[in-house]
Amino acid sequence: MCVGLVLEEVENRVGYRGKLEIIRDVLVVVSGAGDFGSKKTHIMYGANLSYKLLTRYLGEVLNAGLVCPGGDCFVITEKGREFLQIFSDYEKEAREVQKHSLRLNNGRHELEKLLV
């Protein structure tokens, strides 16, 4: 996964993020730092979180074993990399389902127009 491209996607997102999207954003920032890890402030700004939300979600990813502490930094674990891969696959599938749903709705609309 190209970290620069993913970080660009994080910055271009609009609307509210759910729990999984926030965790993904935290993991993307941490994984972008490589073996050196990321400090809290880097994660907070990179994932676009308030300090309160950073504390909450950092606790969640630590408890889930998606990141591990490395001194004053946090490093992504193999489980965290697996999460990112599965999330990426999930997003691709969700986009395909959304496209299919739009096509179905358009087809239904066309059918309904024929009844008028």
C-alpha positions in Angstrom: 0.0 0.0 0.0 1.4 3.4 -1.0 1.4 5.5 2.2 1.5 8.8 0.4 -1.5 8.0 -1.7 -3.4 6.7 1.4 -2.5 9.9 3.4 -3.8 12.0 0.5 -7.1 10.0 0.5 -7.4 10.7 4.3 -7.0 14.4 3.7 -9.5 14.5 0.8 -12.3 12.7 2.7 -15.5 14.7 3.4 -18.2 14.0 6.0 -18.1 12.4 9.3 -15.9 9.3 9.9 -17.0 6.3 11.8 -15.0 4.3 14.3 -13.4 2.0 11.7 -12.4 4.9 9.5 -10.8 6.8 12.4 -8.9 3.7 13.4 -7.8 3.2 9.8 -6.6 6.8 9.7 -4.6 6.4 12.9 -3.0 3.2 11.6 -2.2 4.9 8.2 -0.3 7.6 10.0 1.5 5.2 12.3 2.4 2.9 9.4 3.8 5.9 7.4 6.4 6.4 10.1 7.9 3.0 9.5 10.0 1.4 12.2 10.6 4.7 14.0 7.0 5.0 15.0 4.8 8.1 15.4 4.5 10.4 18.4 1.1 11.3 19.7 1.1 14.8 18.2 2.0 13.4 14.8 -0.9 10.9 15.0 -3.3 13.6 16.2 -2.5 16.0 13.3 -2.1 13.3 10.7 -5.4 11.6 11.6 -7.2 15.0 12.1 -8.2 14.2 15.7 -8.7 16.3 18.8 -6.6 15.3 21.8 -9.6 13.7 23.5 -10.4 11.5 20.4 -6.7 10.7 20.0 -6.6 9.4 23.6 -9.7 7.3 23.1 -8.7 5.7 19.8 -5.1 5.3 20.7 -6.3 3.3 23.7 -8.5 1.2 21.5 -5.7 0.4 19.0 -3.3 -0.4 21.8 -5.8 -2.7 23.5 -6.6 -4.5 20.2 -2.9 -5.0 19.6 -2.9 -3.0 16.3 0.0 -0.8 17.5 2.5 -1.1 20.2 4.4 1.5 22.2 8.0 2.1 21.4 9.3 4.6 23.9 7.5 7.8 23.3 6.3 6.6 19.9 3.8 4.1 18.6 4.6 1.4 16.0 2.1 -0.6 13.9 2.0 -4.3 14.5 1.5 -7.1 12.0 -2.1 -7.2 13.2 -2.4 -3.5 12.5 -1.1 -4.1 8.9 -3.6 -6.9 8.5 -6.4 -4.6 9.7 -5.4 -2.0 7.0 -5.4 -4.7 4.3 -8.8 -6.1 5.3 -10.2 -2.5 5.6 -8.9 -1.7 2.1 -10.6 -4.8 0.6 -13.8 -3.9 2.5 -13.8 -0.4 1.1 -13.3 -1.6 -2.5 -16.2 -4.1 -2.0 -18.4 -1.4 -0.4 -17.8 0.9 -3.4 -18.8 -1.9 -5.8 -22.0 -2.6 -3.8 -22.8 1.1 -3.9 -22.3 1.3 -7.6 -24.5 -1.8 -8.1 -27.2 -0.3 -5.8 -27.2 2.9 -7.9 -27.6 0.9 -11.1 -30.5 -1.0 -9.6 -32.2 2.1 -8.4 -31.8 3.7 -11.9 -33.2 0.6 -13.5 -36.2 0.7 -11.1 -36.7 4.4 -11.9 -36.7 3.6 -15.7 -39.3 0.8 -15.2 -41.5 3.1 -13.1 -41.3 5.8 -15.9 -42.6 3.2 -18.4 -45.7 2.7 -16.3 -46.8 6.4 -16.6 
